[in-house]
Amino acid sequence: MRSTPVSAAPRRGRRTALAAAGLVAALTLTATACGGSEDEADTKPGGGTSQAADADGTGGGEGGLAAGLADRLKEQGIDVDKWKNGGWKNWDEDKWLSEAKDFVNPVIEGLWQPDRMKSAKEADKTVTTKDAAADQGATDPEPAPVEAVAEKKPYHENAAPVGKVFFDSPEGSMVCSGTVIKDVNHPGKSNLVWTAGHCVHAGGSGGWYRNIAFVPSYNDYGKSEAELANATATEMAPYGTWWADWASTSNQWIQGGSESGGDGAAYDYSVLHVKPEQGSKSLEETVGAALEVDFSAPSATEVSSMGAWGYPAAAPYNGLEMFKCVDRPGRLSLSPSLPTMYRIGCTMTGGSSGGGWFRVVDGETKLVSNTSIGPLENTWLAGPQLGRAAEALYQDMSKTYGGQ
C-alpha cells in the first residue's frame, strides 16, 4: 500500500497475543472443514454487475449471452475469438472508458502460467494527505505497526479459502488477494470469491479489468523463487485456475474510486462468480472450504480482534507466500459523508489488496472486510465496513448467478 505520507498521530499500543491466537485457531478449524454451512454502512442497494462471455464466446443468458450484451460487444468491435487470441491486449483508452458497464472475460486456457503469475505486479491503492485530512475527527489514533506473520504451510490445511486474484490492466499483469465465500442460496457448492473493487474495476478512471482469475492456495507449500524456477501449474495452482464469468462491485466504487481510493474506498469490495478452467465441480467442493460473510458492520469499538490475510507482493515481500496480521481495529474516516472504515496495524504491502479480514462470531470465523488502502510506510491497512449495501450486492450475485 503506498501513498504520500500522512500526518503523524498518537499510536495505539500493541495488542496481546491471546486474541490473535484465538482468531488464528478458529480460522484453521473453519478452513479445513468441508462444506456445511452495530454500525450501519450506507444502505443504498445496487452495484455494477456484469456477465462475461464464456469460454466458447457465450455466456449463460438467453441466446448464449446476457440480454443486450452480444449487441453491445459487436458495437464496440469485440470479436470473442480474436479477443482470446490476443485482442484483449488492445487497451484503447476511449473504448475502455466507454466499456465500463461491459465485463468481457472469456476463459483463455493456459494464459495464467506459473511464470506469468510470478511476474504479476501488486495492485496498490494509496491514501493521500488530502484524503486523511478530511475525517472531521472520526478517525481513531493511528495503530502501531503489526508485523505480518507467514501463514503455516501447506496453505490448504491452514487457510484454504485464501488465494490470489490475477488480472490484466493497461499497465500489465496485476495481482490481488481473495477469499472463497459461502453461497447462502447454494450451500456446499459455492463459486463465489470476495475481493476488492479495485481488483476488478478501475473506478471512475476506467472500466473492468481483463483476464480476471482466482487461484486458491497459491503456491501451497510456500516455496521460494529458486525452488519455483521450473514450477508446474499444479505446484502454483493446486486447485486449478478459476475464471470470473460474472463480476460485481459497488456503484460507489465504479463512480468514485481512484488511484488513492477516493470516495469509493469505503465501498471498495467485489464479488466474483467463477468457473474452473478445467473440471466441473464447484469451487467450494474443490477447495473443501468457504467462509460466511458477516454483513452486520459492527462498530470498531465492538470488535476485539480482526485479522487480515493475503499475499503481499511489494518489497520486502515477493508475492509467493501468504501472510496475516491480527490486531484490534480502529476507525478511519475519509469524509463525514462516508461510512467509517476499519483500520488495523499491519506491515503487509501491495498484493494483499482484496484479501479477506476475518473475525470470530460465536466461535465461527467469518469474513468481515477486505484490504482496500494503506500508507506509503506500510504500517497499517484499512478496509470497508460490510453493511446492507454490500449484502444486497452479494445476494444479487448469489440469486442471479450462483447456480450457474
C-alpha positions as CSV (number, residue, x, y, z in Angstrom):
1,M,0.0,0.0,0.0
2,R,1.6,3.3,-1.0
3,S,0.8,7.0,-0.5
4,T,2.2,10.3,0.3
5,P,2.9,10.4,4.0
6,V,0.0,11.2,6.3
7,S,0.3,13.5,9.3
8,A,1.6,11.8,12.5
9,A,-1.0,10.8,15.1
10,P,-0.7,9.1,18.5
11,R,-0.3,5.4,18.1
12,R,-2.3,2.7,19.9
13,G,-0.3,0.2,21.8
14,R,0.4,-3.4,20.5
15,R,-2.3,-5.9,21.4
16,T,-1.8,-9.1,23.4
17,A,-1.2,-12.4,21.5
18,L,-4.2,-14.1,23.1
19,A,-6.9,-12.6,20.7
20,A,-4.6,-13.3,17.7
21,A,-4.1,-16.9,18.7
22,G,-7.8,-17.4,19.1
23,L,-8.6,-16.0,15.7
24,V,-5.8,-18.0,14.0
25,A,-7.0,-21.2,15.6
26,A,-10.6,-20.5,14.6
27,L,-9.7,-19.8,11.1
28,T,-7.7,-23.0,10.9
29,L,-10.7,-25.0,12.1
30,T,-13.0,-23.3,9.7
31,A,-10.6,-23.5,6.7
32,T,-10.2,-27.3,7.0
33,A,-13.9,-28.0,7.4
34,C,-15.6,-29.2,4.2
35,G,-19.0,-27.9,3.1
36,G,-21.7,-27.0,5.6
37,S,-22.8,-24.3,6.4
38,E,-23.8,-2.5,15.1
39,D,-22.9,0.4,13.0
40,E,-24.6,0.5,9.6
41,A,-22.9,1.5,6.4
42,D,-24.7,3.2,3.6
43,T,-27.8,1.2,3.0
44,K,-28.3,2.2,-0.6
45,P,-28.6,-1.0,-2.6
46,G,-27.3,-1.8,-6.0
47,G,-23.9,-2.2,-7.7
48,G,-22.3,-2.7,-11.0
49,T,-22.7,-6.3,-12.1
50,S,-21.8,-7.7,-15.5
51,Q,-21.7,-11.0,-17.2
52,A,-18.6,-12.2,-19.0
53,A,-18.5,-14.1,-22.3
54,D,-17.9,-17.8,-21.7
55,A,-15.0,-20.0,-23.0
56,D,-16.6,-20.5,-26.4
57,G,-17.7,-16.9,-26.7
58,T,-21.1,-17.5,-25.0
59,G,-22.4,-16.9,-21.5
60,G,-25.2,-18.3,-19.5
61,G,-28.0,-15.9,-20.7
62,E,-30.6,-16.5,-23.3
63,G,-29.1,-17.0,-26.7
64,G,-25.7,-17.5,-25.1
65,L,-25.1,-14.0,-23.8
66,A,-26.9,-11.9,-21.3
67,A,-29.7,-9.8,-22.8
68,G,-28.2,-7.0,-24.9
69,L,-24.6,-7.9,-24.2
70,A,-23.9,-9.5,-27.6
71,D,-25.1,-6.4,-29.4
72,R,-23.0,-4.1,-27.2
73,L,-19.9,-6.2,-27.8
74,K,-20.4,-6.0,-31.6
75,E,-21.0,-2.3,-31.4
76,Q,-17.6,-2.0,-29.6
77,G,-15.9,-4.2,-32.3
78,I,-15.2,-7.1,-29.9
79,D,-14.9,-10.5,-31.5
80,V,-14.5,-13.0,-28.7
81,D,-12.4,-15.4,-30.7
82,K,-10.0,-12.6,-31.7
83,W,-10.1,-11.5,-28.0
84,K,-8.9,-14.8,-26.8
85,N,-6.1,-14.8,-29.4
86,G,-4.6,-11.6,-28.0
87,G,-7.1,-8.9,-28.9
88,W,-7.6,-8.2,-25.1
89,K,-4.2,-6.5,-25.1
90,N,-5.7,-3.6,-27.0
91,W,-6.4,-1.0,-24.3
92,D,-7.9,1.7,-26.4
93,E,-8.5,4.4,-23.8
94,D,-11.6,5.8,-25.3
95,K,-13.2,2.4,-25.7
96,W,-12.0,1.2,-22.3
97,L,-13.6,4.2,-20.6
98,S,-16.9,3.7,-22.5
99,E,-17.0,0.0,-21.8
100,A,-17.2,0.4,-18.0
101,K,-20.5,-1.5,-18.0
102,D,-19.3,-4.4,-20.0
103,F,-17.2,-7.1,-18.5
104,V,-15.5,-9.3,-21.1
105,N,-13.7,-12.2,-19.6
106,P,-13.7,-15.4,-21.7
107,V,-11.6,-18.3,-20.5
108,I,-8.2,-18.3,-22.2
109,E,-6.9,-21.7,-21.3
110,G,-3.2,-21.7,-20.3
111,L,-2.9,-17.9,-20.2
112,W,-2.0,-17.8,-16.5
113,Q,1.1,-20.0,-16.5
114,P,3.4,-20.1,-13.4
115,D,5.9,-17.5,-14.8
116,R,3.1,-15.1,-15.7
117,M,1.6,-15.5,-12.3
118,K,5.0,-14.8,-10.6
119,S,5.6,-11.7,-12.8
120,A,2.3,-10.0,-12.0
121,K,2.7,-6.7,-10.1
122,E,0.8,-5.6,-6.9
123,A,-2.3,-3.5,-7.4
124,D,-1.7,-0.7,-4.9
125,K,-4.4,1.7,-3.6
126,T,-3.0,4.6,-1.6
127,V,-4.3,7.1,0.9
128,T,-3.2,10.7,0.4
129,T,-2.7,13.5,2.8
130,K,-5.8,15.2,1.5
131,D,-7.9,12.0,2.0
132,A,-6.7,11.5,5.5
133,A,-7.2,15.2,6.5
134,A,-11.0,15.0,5.7
135,D,-12.1,12.9,8.6
136,Q,-13.5,15.6,10.8
137,G,-12.4,13.9,14.0
138,A,-14.0,10.4,13.4
139,T,-10.6,8.7,12.9
140,D,-9.0,6.9,15.8
141,P,-5.3,7.3,16.6
142,E,-3.0,5.6,14.1
143,P,-2.4,2.0,15.1
144,A,1.1,0.7,16.0
145,P,2.5,-1.4,13.2
146,V,1.8,-5.2,13.5
147,E,4.5,-7.3,11.8
148,A,2.9,-9.7,9.3
149,V,3.4,-13.3,10.1
150,A,3.8,-16.0,7.5
151,E,0.9,-18.5,7.3
152,K,1.6,-22.1,8.2
153,K,2.1,-24.4,5.2
154,P,0.6,-26.1,3.4
155,Y,-2.0,-23.4,3.0
156,H,-4.8,-25.8,2.1
157,E,-4.6,-27.2,5.7
158,N,-4.5,-23.8,7.4
159,A,-6.1,-21.1,5.3
160,A,-7.8,-23.0,2.5
161,P,-10.3,-20.2,1.4
162,V,-7.5,-17.7,0.8
163,G,-5.9,-17.3,-2.7
164,K,-4.7,-14.8,-5.3
165,V,-6.7,-12.8,-7.8
166,F,-4.9,-12.2,-11.2
167,F,-5.9,-9.8,-13.8
168,D,-4.6,-7.7,-16.7
169,S,-4.7,-3.9,-16.7
170,P,-3.3,-1.2,-19.2
171,E,-0.1,-1.3,-17.0
172,G,0.3,-5.0,-17.4
173,S,-0.4,-8.1,-15.3
174,M,-1.5,-7.4,-11.8
175,V,-2.3,-9.4,-8.6
176,C,-4.5,-9.1,-5.6
177,S,-5.8,-11.5,-2.9
178,G,-9.2,-13.0,-2.4
179,T,-11.3,-15.4,-0.3
180,V,-13.7,-18.3,-1.1
181,I,-17.0,-17.4,0.5
182,K,-20.2,-19.4,1.1
183,D,-23.2,-19.0,-1.2
184,V,-26.2,-18.8,1.0
185,N,-28.5,-19.9,-1.8
186,H,-26.3,-22.8,-2.9
187,P,-24.9,-24.4,0.3
188,G,-21.8,-26.5,-0.1
189,K,-21.5,-25.6,-3.8
190,S,-20.3,-22.0,-3.8
191,N,-18.5,-20.5,-6.8
192,L,-18.2,-17.1,-5.1
193,V,-15.0,-15.2,-4.3
194,W,-14.7,-12.0,-2.3
195,T,-12.0,-9.4,-3.1
196,A,-11.6,-5.6,-3.5
197,G,-13.5,-3.5,-6.1
198,H,-10.2,-2.0,-7.3
199,C,-9.0,-5.6,-8.2
200,V,-11.7,-5.9,-10.9
201,H,-12.6,-2.3,-11.9
202,A,-10.5,0.9,-12.3
203,G,-13.2,3.1,-10.7
204,G,-14.0,6.5,-12.2
205,S,-11.0,6.5,-14.5
206,G,-11.7,3.3,-16.5
207,G,-13.6,0.1,-16.8
208,W,-13.4,-3.6,-16.0
209,Y,-10.0,-5.2,-15.9
210,R,-9.4,-8.3,-18.1
211,N,-8.5,-12.0,-17.7
212,I,-9.6,-12.0,-14.1
213,A,-8.9,-15.3,-12.4
214,F,-8.6,-16.7,-8.9
215,V,-6.1,-19.3,-7.7
216,P,-6.9,-20.7,-4.2
217,S,-4.0,-21.8,-2.0
218,Y,-1.5,-20.3,-4.5
219,N,2.0,-21.8,-4.0
220,D,0.5,-24.2,-1.4
221,Y,3.8,-25.0,0.2
222,G,5.3,-21.5,0.1
223,K,8.3,-22.5,-2.0
224,S,11.0,-19.9,-2.7
225,E,11.6,-18.3,-6.0
226,A,14.6,-20.5,-6.6
227,E,12.6,-23.6,-5.8
228,L,9.9,-22.5,-8.2
229,A,12.3,-21.9,-11.1
230,N,10.7,-24.7,-13.1
231,A,7.4,-24.9,-11.2
232,T,4.5,-26.8,-12.7
233,A,1.0,-25.4,-12.9
234,T,-0.1,-27.9,-10.1
235,E,2.6,-26.6,-7.7
236,M,1.5,-23.0,-8.2
237,A,-2.3,-23.7,-8.5
238,P,-3.1,-26.9,-6.6
239,Y,-6.8,-26.4,-7.0
240,G,-6.6,-25.0,-10.6
241,T,-7.3,-21.6,-12.1
242,W,-10.8,-20.2,-11.8
243,W,-12.0,-17.6,-14.2
244,A,-14.6,-14.9,-13.3
245,D,-17.6,-15.3,-15.6
246,W,-19.5,-12.6,-13.6
247,A,-18.2,-9.7,-11.5
248,S,-19.9,-7.2,-9.3
249,T,-18.7,-4.2,-7.4
250,S,-20.4,-1.2,-5.9
251,N,-21.7,1.8,-7.9
252,Q,-19.8,4.0,-5.4
253,W,-16.5,2.3,-6.4
254,I,-17.3,2.5,-10.2
255,Q,-18.2,6.2,-10.0
256,G,-15.9,7.4,-7.2
257,G,-12.9,5.0,-7.0
258,S,-9.5,6.4,-7.8
259,E,-5.8,5.6,-7.5
260,S,-5.8,6.8,-3.9
261,G,-9.1,5.1,-3.1
262,G,-11.1,8.3,-3.3
263,D,-14.7,8.5,-2.4
264,G,-15.1,4.8,-3.4
265,A,-12.7,3.4,-0.8
266,A,-15.4,2.9,1.8
267,Y,-17.2,0.8,-0.8
268,D,-14.1,-1.0,-2.2
269,Y,-15.4,-4.5,-2.3
270,S,-16.3,-7.0,-5.0
271,V,-17.9,-10.4,-5.5
272,L,-16.8,-12.7,-8.3
273,H,-18.6,-15.8,-9.7
274,V,-16.0,-18.1,-11.0
275,K,-15.8,-21.3,-13.1
276,P,-12.9,-23.7,-13.4
277,E,-10.5,-23.5,-16.4
278,Q,-10.8,-27.3,-16.3
279,G,-13.2,-29.5,-14.4
280,S,-16.9,-29.3,-13.4
281,K,-17.0,-29.3,-9.5
282,S,-17.8,-26.1,-7.7
283,L,-15.0,-24.0,-6.1
284,E,-16.2,-24.9,-2.6
285,E,-16.3,-28.6,-3.3
286,T,-12.9,-28.5,-4.9
287,V,-11.2,-26.5,-2.2
288,G,-13.2,-28.1,0.6
289,A,-13.8,-24.8,2.4
290,A,-15.6,-21.4,2.2
291,L,-16.2,-18.7,4.8
292,E,-19.5,-17.0,5.6
293,V,-19.7,-13.2,5.2
294,D,-20.7,-11.1,8.2
295,F,-22.7,-8.1,7.0
296,S,-23.6,-6.7,10.4
297,A,-21.0,-3.9,10.0
298,P,-20.2,-3.8,13.7
299,S,-18.6,-0.7,15.1
300,A,-14.8,-1.0,15.5
301,T,-15.3,-0.5,19.3
302,E,-17.4,-3.7,19.4
303,V,-14.7,-5.9,17.9
304,S,-11.8,-7.0,20.0
305,S,-9.8,-8.6,17.1
306,M,-9.7,-8.7,13.3
307,G,-7.2,-10.5,11.1
308,A,-6.2,-9.7,7.5
309,W,-4.9,-12.4,5.2
310,G,-3.2,-12.0,1.9
311,Y,-0.2,-12.4,-0.5
312,P,1.8,-9.1,-0.2
313,A,3.9,-8.7,-3.4
314,A,5.7,-5.3,-2.9
315,A,9.1,-5.2,-1.2
316,P,10.1,-6.7,1.2
317,Y,7.7,-9.4,0.1
318,N,7.7,-11.1,-3.3
319,G,4.1,-12.4,-3.6
320,L,5.0,-16.0,-3.2
321,E,3.9,-16.5,0.4
322,M,0.7,-16.0,2.4
323,F,0.9,-13.7,5.4
324,K,-1.5,-12.5,8.1
325,C,-1.9,-9.7,10.6
326,V,-4.2,-9.7,13.7
327,D,-5.0,-6.5,15.6
328,R,-7.8,-4.7,17.4
329,P,-9.5,-2.5,14.8
330,G,-9.9,1.3,15.0
331,R,-11.8,3.7,12.8
332,L,-10.6,5.6,9.7
333,S,-12.9,8.3,8.2
334,L,-12.1,9.8,4.8
335,S,-15.2,12.1,4.8
336,P,-18.1,13.0,7.0
337,S,-20.4,11.8,4.3
338,L,-18.9,8.3,4.0
339,P,-19.0,5.3,6.3
340,T,-16.0,4.9,8.5
341,M,-13.6,2.2,7.5
342,Y,-11.9,-0.4,9.8
343,R,-8.1,0.1,10.3
344,I,-5.5,-2.3,11.8
345,G,-1.8,-2.2,12.2
346,C,-0.1,-4.3,9.5
347,T,3.1,-4.3,7.6
348,M,1.7,-6.2,4.5
349,T,2.2,-4.3,1.2
350,G,0.5,-4.2,-2.2
351,G,-0.7,-7.6,-3.4
352,S,-2.5,-8.1,-0.2
353,S,-5.3,-5.8,-1.6
354,G,-8.6,-7.6,-1.7
355,G,-7.5,-10.1,0.9
356,G,-10.2,-11.0,3.5
357,W,-10.5,-9.7,7.0
358,F,-11.8,-12.2,9.5
359,R,-13.3,-12.1,13.0
360,V,-14.7,-14.8,15.2
361,V,-18.5,-14.7,15.8
362,D,-20.0,-17.2,18.2
363,G,-17.0,-19.5,17.7
364,E,-17.1,-19.3,13.9
365,T,-14.6,-17.4,11.7
366,K,-16.4,-15.0,9.3
367,L,-15.2,-12.6,6.6
368,V,-16.0,-9.0,7.8
369,S,-14.0,-6.8,5.4
370,N,-11.2,-6.8,2.8
371,T,-7.9,-4.9,2.4
372,S,-8.5,-1.6,0.5
373,I,-6.0,1.1,1.2
374,G,-2.8,1.8,3.3
375,P,0.0,4.3,3.6
376,L,3.4,4.6,2.0
377,E,5.1,3.4,5.2
378,N,3.2,0.1,5.1
379,T,2.3,0.4,8.8
380,W,-1.5,-0.2,8.6
381,L,-4.3,-1.4,6.4
382,A,-7.9,-0.2,6.1
383,G,-11.0,-2.0,4.8
384,P,-14.7,-1.1,4.3
385,Q,-17.5,-2.0,6.6
386,L,-19.8,-4.5,5.0
387,G,-23.3,-3.4,5.7
388,R,-26.6,-3.7,3.9
389,A,-25.3,-2.3,0.6
390,A,-22.6,-5.0,0.4
391,E,-25.2,-7.6,1.4
392,A,-27.5,-6.5,-1.4
393,L,-24.7,-6.8,-3.9
394,Y,-23.8,-10.3,-2.6
395,Q,-27.5,-11.5,-2.5
396,D,-28.0,-10.3,-6.1
397,M,-24.9,-12.2,-7.3
398,S,-26.0,-15.3,-5.4
399,K,-29.6,-15.3,-6.6
400,T,-28.9,-14.3,-10.2
401,Y,-25.7,-16.2,-11.0
402,G,-25.0,-18.6,-8.1
403,G,-26.5,-21.6,-9.7
404,Q,-24.8,-21.1,-13.0
